[in-house]
Amino acid sequence: MVQVKEELKMRYSIGDVAEEMNLPTSTLRYYDRKGLLPFVDRDSAGRRSFKDNDLNFLQVIECMKKCGMTITEIRHFIDLCMQGDVTLMGRYELLEKEAATVKEQIQTLQDQLDFLHYKMWYFKTAVEADTEDIHMVPSGDGRRVDPDIHEQYREALEKCHDLSELIEVERDKRK
């Protein structure tokens, strides 16, 4: 005997979805007003009635928002989704472009983190020497940071096995 599996059609209130997505209900209402939730049904009383697949759409919206996409850009993507398979390539290309943007953001953040690590090393070594003078050289205006300081940091970085050892100050030494 072949059993026919009946598809469960779960429905969720805006409160249920807000809790599941860890979002305020006001955010979901805002998304709806901005046209980001055209897929959400309404019950007989006019209340939003979310389906399982709507949660997938909300995950996409939240991801795009966190990537820095505007409401207009997100709405364009949702509109493409609502048009069906004829927009598959357009949706793919939009996501591909956004992925490239995120990679650029990651590289920018990595560069900033690398600079912070350099400065942490600079100050750690000054703390250990009890003076910043170890990084200074004479100049016509008095003193300035040694122009070879970045090279000194790179050499220390190459020799290090654990970045935390290179940049973290042992706080016990200050007591």
C-alpha positions in Angstrom: 0.0 0.0 0.0 1.4 3.4 -1.0 1.0 6.0 1.7 0.4 9.5 0.5 2.2 12.0 2.7 0.0 15.0 3.4 2.0 18.2 3.4 1.7 20.0 6.7 0.8 23.7 6.2 2.1 25.5 9.2 1.0 29.0 9.7 2.7 31.6 12.0 1.5 34.8 13.5 3.7 37.9 13.3 4.6 37.4 17.0 5.7 33.8 16.3 7.9 34.9 13.4 9.3 37.8 15.3 10.3 35.5 18.1 11.7 32.9 15.7 13.7 35.5 13.8 14.7 37.5 16.9 13.2 40.6 15.3 10.7 43.1 16.7 7.2 42.9 15.2 7.6 46.5 14.2 10.5 45.5 11.9 8.3 42.9 10.2 5.5 45.5 9.8 8.0 48.0 8.4 9.2 45.4 5.9 5.6 44.8 4.8 4.9 48.5 4.4 8.1 48.8 2.3 7.0 46.0 0.0 9.4 43.3 1.1 6.7 40.8 2.1 4.4 40.5 -0.9 4.4 36.7 -0.3 2.8 36.9 3.1 -0.9 36.0 3.3 -3.6 37.5 5.4 -6.1 35.6 7.4 -9.8 36.4 7.4 -9.3 39.1 10.1 -6.6 40.8 8.0 -3.7 39.6 10.2 -0.4 38.5 8.6 -0.2 34.7 8.3 3.3 33.5 7.6 4.1 30.1 6.0 7.3 28.1 6.4 8.8 29.4 3.2 8.2 33.0 4.3 10.8 32.4 7.0 13.3 31.6 4.2 12.5 34.9 2.5 12.9 36.7 5.9 16.4 35.1 6.3 17.3 36.4 2.9 16.0 39.9 3.7 18.0 39.9 7.0 21.2 38.7 5.3 20.9 41.4 2.6 20.2 44.0 5.2 23.2 43.0 7.2 25.3 43.2 4.0 24.3 46.8 3.7 21.8 46.5 0.9 19.1 49.2 0.8 15.4 48.6 1.2 15.1 49.4 -2.5 17.7 46.9 -3.5 16.2 44.2 -1.3 12.7 45.0 -2.7 14.1 44.6 -6.2 15.4 41.1 -5.3 12.1 40.1 -3.7 10.3 41.4 -6.8 12.5 39.2 -9.0 11.8 36.2 -6.8 8.0 36.8 -7.1 8.4 36.8 -10.9 9.5 33.2 -10.9 12.0 31.2 -12.9 12.4 33.8 -15.6 14.5 35.8 -13.2 16.8 33.1 -11.9 19.9 34.5 -13.7 19.1 38.0 -12.6 18.8 36.9 -9.0 22.0 34.9 -9.3 23.8 37.9 -10.8 22.5 40.2 -8.0 23.8 37.9 -5.4 27.1 37.5 -7.2 27.6 41.3 -7.2 26.6 41.5 -3.5 29.1 38.7 -2.7 31.9 40.7 -4.4 30.9 43.8 -2.3 31.0 41.7 0.9 34.4 40.4 0.0 35.7 43.9 -0.4 34.2 44.8 3.0 35.9 41.8 4.5 39.2 42.9 3.0 38.8 46.4 4.3 38.0 45.1 7.8 41.0 42.7 7.6 43.3 45.6 6.7 41.9 47.5 9.7 42.4 44.6 12.0 46.0 44.1 10.7 46.7 47.8 11.5 45.2 47.4 14.9 47.5 44.4 15.6 50.5 46.5 14.4 49.6 49.3 16.8 48.9 46.8 19.6 52.4 45.3 19.1 53.8 48.9 19.1 52.2 49.7 22.4 52.9 46.2 23.9 56.6 46.6 23.2 56.5 50.1 24.6 54.7 48.9 27.8 57.3 46.1 28.2 60.1 48.6 27.9 58.2 51.1 30.1 58.8 53.8 27.4 57.8 54.6 23.9 61.3 55.8 23.3 62.2 52.4 21.9 60.3 53.3 18.8 61.7 56.8 18.4 64.6 58.2 16.4 66.0 61.7 16.4 64.8 64.1 13.7 65.2 67.7 12.7 62.0 68.5 14.7 63.1 66.5 17.8 61.9 62.9 17.8 59.7 60.8 15.5 58.6 57.3 15.1 61.3 55.1 13.6 60.6 54.9 9.8 61.6 51.2 9.9 59.0 50.4 12.6 56.7 48.6 10.2 59.5 46.4 9.0 60.4 45.6 12.6 56.8 44.6 13.2 56.7 42.4 10.0 59.9 40.7 11.1 58.4 40.0 14.6 55.2 38.8 12.9 57.1 36.3 10.7 58.9 34.8 13.7 55.8 34.6 15.9 53.8 31.3 16.2 50.9 32.9 18.0 49.6 36.4 17.2 48.3 36.8 20.7 51.8 36.4 22.1 53.0 39.1 19.8 50.2 41.7 20.6 48.8 41.0 24.1 50.2 42.7 27.1 50.6 40.5 30.2 48.6 42.5 32.6 50.2 40.9 35.7 53.4 42.9 34.9 51.6 46.1 35.5 50.6 45.2 39.1 
